[in-house]
Amino acid sequence: MRDDFDAIPDPAGERGAGTMLTRIYHDIGLAAVADALDLLAVEFDPDLKESLERGEFYLVPIDPAAAWSAVL
């Protein structure tokens, strides 16, 4: 899984604090939609596949016990 958000090009060459957050939300949104529609990441082109993998990182907790302790 790639977690370097610099791999996603900035719109019109802009670079700022908001662009990274926008890219993270974009990846999370793509992963959420793919999960809701039961789509497999292998069905997409490599760039979109990497974006889905980055988004899944935020949607799926690595350790479920740790996720619950963060909520409580």
C-alpha positions as CSV (number, residue, x, y, z in Angstrom):
1,M,0.0,0.0,0.0
2,R,1.3,3.4,-0.9
3,D,0.7,6.1,1.7
4,D,2.6,8.9,0.1
5,F,0.0,11.5,-0.8
6,D,2.6,13.4,-2.9
7,A,2.0,10.8,-5.6
8,I,-1.4,12.5,-6.3
9,P,-0.9,15.5,-8.5
10,D,-2.0,18.9,-7.2
11,P,-4.6,20.8,-9.2
12,A,-3.0,23.4,-11.5
13,G,0.3,23.1,-9.7
14,E,-1.1,24.5,-6.4
15,R,0.5,23.3,-3.2
16,G,-0.9,24.1,0.2
17,A,-2.1,22.6,3.5
18,G,-5.6,22.1,2.3
19,T,-4.6,20.1,-0.7
20,M,-3.3,17.1,1.4
21,L,-6.5,17.1,3.4
22,T,-8.5,17.2,0.2
23,R,-6.6,14.2,-1.2
24,I,-7.1,12.2,2.0
25,Y,-10.8,12.9,1.9
26,H,-10.9,12.0,-1.8
27,D,-9.2,8.6,-1.1
28,I,-11.5,7.9,1.9
29,G,-14.6,8.7,-0.2
30,L,-13.5,6.5,-3.0
31,A,-12.8,3.6,-0.6
32,A,-16.2,4.1,1.1
33,V,-18.1,4.0,-2.2
34,A,-16.1,1.0,-3.4
35,D,-16.8,-0.8,-0.2
36,A,-20.5,0.0,-0.3
37,L,-20.8,-1.2,-3.8
38,D,-18.7,-4.3,-3.1
39,L,-16.2,-3.4,-5.8
40,L,-12.7,-4.9,-5.9
41,A,-9.7,-2.7,-6.2
42,V,-8.2,-5.0,-8.8
43,E,-11.0,-3.9,-11.2
44,F,-9.5,-0.3,-11.5
45,D,-6.5,1.2,-13.1
46,P,-3.3,1.4,-11.0
47,D,-3.7,5.1,-9.9
48,L,-7.2,4.6,-8.7
49,K,-6.3,1.3,-7.1
50,E,-3.6,3.1,-5.1
51,S,-6.0,5.8,-4.1
52,L,-8.5,3.1,-2.9
53,E,-5.8,1.4,-0.9
54,R,-4.8,4.6,0.8
55,G,-8.5,5.3,1.6
56,E,-9.0,1.8,3.0
57,F,-6.2,2.5,5.5
58,Y,-8.4,5.1,7.2
59,L,-11.6,3.1,6.9
60,V,-10.4,-0.2,8.2
61,P,-8.8,-0.2,11.7
62,I,-5.7,-2.4,11.9
63,D,-6.5,-3.4,15.5
64,P,-10.2,-3.4,16.3
65,A,-9.5,-3.2,20.1
66,A,-7.4,-0.1,19.5
67,A,-10.3,1.5,17.5
68,W,-12.7,1.0,20.3
69,S,-10.3,2.5,22.9
70,A,-10.0,5.6,20.7
71,V,-13.7,6.0,20.6
72,L,-14.2,5.6,24.3
